[in-house]
Amino acid sequence: QVQLVESGGGLVQAGGSLRLSCAASGSTSGSTASITAMGWYRQVPGKQRELVAVISAGGSTNYADSVKGRFTISRDNAKNTVYLQMNSLKPEDTAVYYCNVHKVVFTTPVTENVYWGQGTQVTVSS
């Protein structure tokens, strides 16, 4: 099992910045398993959860068009932690942000488990 603890959400004015962190603990790695992709999603009431940004184990990144140039995802593999630096925040960025982690288990066959954080509220005031 993998436990995810998120931090860094809060209230900020439009144009401001926040940095989200998500630390993974538990059975995160070893000879039989490895964390691969890590990412952030967000959700507002009444809408589907949407991808914000994702980063592979090798550092390749992908962003939603709405956050390109404003948000930066990064990870510290030694700490099993993923970060989301959010700059130039807009009111439409207001949402609950969820950390997402994929873990590959080297069994036969290889399996992949997906874990979600509890969510952290980000509110951007105009």
N, C-alpha and C positions, 0 to 999 in steps of 0.2 A: 504494500500500500504506500501511497505517496500523499503527504499532507501539504497543502499550499496555504501560506499565510500572506495576505496582501496588506499593504500599507501605503499611505501617501495621498489618499483622497481628501477632499475637502471643498471649501467654498472659495472661489477666486473671482476677481473681476475680469471682464472681457479684456483680452490682451495680456493677461497674466500667464504664469507658468505653474505647473505642478509636476512632480515626479512620482510615479507609482513604482512600487517594488513588490515582487512576489518571490518568496523563498520557498523552495521545495525541500521537504525533509522526509525521512522514512526510508523506504527501499528505493532509493533513487538511482543507484548504479552499483556496479560490481561485475563479476565475471558472467553473470547471467542476465543482466539487464542494463539498459542505458536510456537516459533521457535524450530525446531527439528534439523535435520542434517545441518551441515555447512561444506563447503569444498572448495577445490581449484582445478581448471582445468587449462590446458594450451593448447595453440594452436600455431602452426607454419604455415606459408603460404602454402597452398596446401594440408594440412593435416587436419584430423578431430580433433576436440577438445577432449582431453583425460583427464581422471581423474588423479590427482596427489595424493590427500589425502582427506579423509573425516573424520569427527568426529561427533558422535551422541550427543544428549543432555546429555546423561549419561557419556560421555567421551570415549566411545569405538572408536578406530581408525582403519583406513584401508589405506594402501598405495599402490601406483603402485610399481611394482617390481623394476623399474629403480631408484627409489628414496629411497627405504628402507635403513635404516642405515645412511642416509645423511640428510633427511628432517624430521622435527617434526611439527605436527599440534597440536594446542591447542586452547582453547577458554575461554573467560571470560563471563560467562552468565549474570553477573550483568551489564556488559557493552555492551552486544550483539555484541561482537567482536571476530573474529577468526583470528588466526595468523598462519603463516607458516615460521618456521625457516629453512633456507636452508644453509647447510654447505657443504664443499667440492664440490663446484659447478663445473660443467663441461660445455664445450661449447655446448654439446647437450641438456643442460637445457635451452638454449636460446629459449624464446617463450614469447607470451603474456599470462599472468596469470590472470585468472578470478575467482572471488569469487562467490560462489554459496550457497544460503540459502533456506531451505525449511520451510514453515510456514503452520502449520495445523490450520484450522479454524473449530471451534466446532459448525458448523451448522448441520442441518439435511438434507441430509447426511453430514458427515464430509468431508471436502474438503482439498486438499493440494495445495498450490501455491508455485511456484519455482521462485526465483529471481536471477538475475545475476548482477555482478558489471560491470563497464565499461572497465575493463581490465587494467593491468599495465605491461609495458615492462620490461623484465629481459634479459639482454644481458651478456653473459659470454665470455670473450675473451681468446684465447689460448696463 
